[in-house]
């Protein structure tokens, strides 16, 4: 957990699946900027979630759920 973030972070082990409360498992892709596997899923604000790379400090799109944050982090624009 990073001391620079003022939020609740859930660390995602490198190249592992993230267990959601509903029992589903989603895989968080490596960082698109630095290729590290050091991502955290955190609540930015009440009901606003994002994926954060603790290696290069990249932050994914803000979404309304953990599942959406993981999915948006994993999507790449061509």
Steps between C-alpha positions, in 0.01 A plus 500: 500500500636841408510771764448767231143386429224617730270210415436134565716297261474134415831368369487263205783244498704507180318327212238356732123512500310735726224337707187713496244489780251327270733204456610585146872526422632768266859523378664841518728554201853631537544878487473630141772758569773312689388134467529441875256279684476722809141619478261601775124542476388790714196707584586854388185646653173354628394257227779602258763233420826491302804280445835653601852385404732540798806467274445792257206669681259466204131517591228340291160646418269575792193276499201417718615145594811290557400274211471795260835642618673168428329468160584857398862460616525191285356658186738647244419749228632408158 
